[in-house]
Amino acid sequence: MVIEKRHSITLDEINAFQFECKKCRVKTIIPVTSDVQPTGVCRHCGATWFAPMPQIVGVVQMALSNFMEAVTTIVSHSKEIGCVFSVEIKGEEDGEGT
């Protein structure tokens, strides 16, 4: 017998976007309702998050901003959408999505 366990969340369950610095481990949390844009620098230790690839800094920052804006837009119009959109996430117990 195969037992499959999946974990998923709907976009309206997202309260904030979290960025954790790999150098100092400090987390920057930006609420979904905030107009704050992600930066490429840790606000605590000043580490540059995209230093190995400076040519993509603008591209990555734009992609993060677009992603955050897209989630906010979808959630704000969720009553008009004819389906419930969710994302599958890895389970904490087994580190797997299935």
C-alpha atoms as one frame of an Amber mdcrd trajectory, in Angstrom:
protein
   0.000   0.000   0.000   1.254   3.484  -0.876   0.318   6.417   1.333   0.798
   9.823  -0.158   0.729  12.952   1.947   0.714  16.397   0.354   0.882  19.842
   1.871  -0.576  22.829   0.086  -1.515  26.407   0.851  -3.781  28.822  -0.942
  -2.442  32.258  -1.781  -4.763  33.933   0.716  -2.970  31.987   3.465   0.234
  33.891   2.722   0.606  36.626   5.348   4.088  37.823   4.461   7.156  37.213
   2.331  10.232  36.179   4.269  13.835  36.665   3.203  16.570  35.032   5.314
  20.156  36.182   4.911  22.472  33.215   4.346  25.324  35.062   6.079  23.807
  36.266   9.369  20.510  34.281   9.297  18.464  37.405  10.107  15.033  37.326
   8.513  13.365  40.248   6.788   9.596  39.849   6.746   7.486  41.927   4.373
   3.712  41.730   4.961   1.623  40.997   1.871  -0.193  44.300   2.414   3.061
  46.304   2.475   4.387  48.456  -0.346   7.978  47.697   0.684  10.048  46.190
  -2.124  12.687  43.486  -1.561  16.292  44.616  -1.702  19.434  42.772  -2.731
  21.159  43.642   0.538  20.661  42.356   4.087  19.363  45.189   6.229  21.142
  43.724   9.261  24.682  42.789   8.185  24.835  44.502   4.782  25.660  41.300
   2.901  24.945  41.553  -0.811  22.647  38.676  -1.693  23.403  38.635  -5.415
  27.145  39.432  -5.276  28.331  36.362  -7.238  26.162  37.447 -10.168  25.877
  41.261 -10.174  24.516  41.242 -13.728  21.266  39.653 -12.501  20.620  41.871
  -9.478  18.022  43.988 -11.283  16.421  40.969 -12.930  16.062  39.063  -9.652
  14.803  42.090  -7.732  12.221  42.761 -10.467  11.128  39.112 -10.458  10.693
  39.168  -6.657   8.701  42.400  -6.861   6.523  41.016  -9.662   5.923  37.772
  -7.757   4.914  39.619  -4.592   2.622  41.925  -6.568   1.079  38.971  -8.443
   0.229  37.137  -5.223  -1.335  40.284  -3.758  -3.356  40.901  -6.936  -4.640
  37.321  -7.151  -5.679  37.328  -3.493  -7.457  40.678  -3.809  -9.496  39.319
  -6.753 -10.026  35.805  -5.387 -13.806  36.227  -5.128 -14.057  36.869  -8.879
 -11.863  33.893  -9.830 -13.702  30.636 -10.598 -11.136  28.379  -8.932  -9.003
  28.177  -5.808  -5.311  28.371  -6.611  -2.860  26.732  -4.223   0.786  25.748
  -4.179   2.213  22.489  -2.928   4.909  22.812  -0.299   7.373  20.382   1.225
   6.278  18.716   4.428   8.254  19.590   7.534   8.362  16.030   8.837   9.901
  14.332   5.829  11.272  17.196   3.766   9.210  15.954   0.846   6.166  17.279
  -0.962   4.764  13.771  -1.363
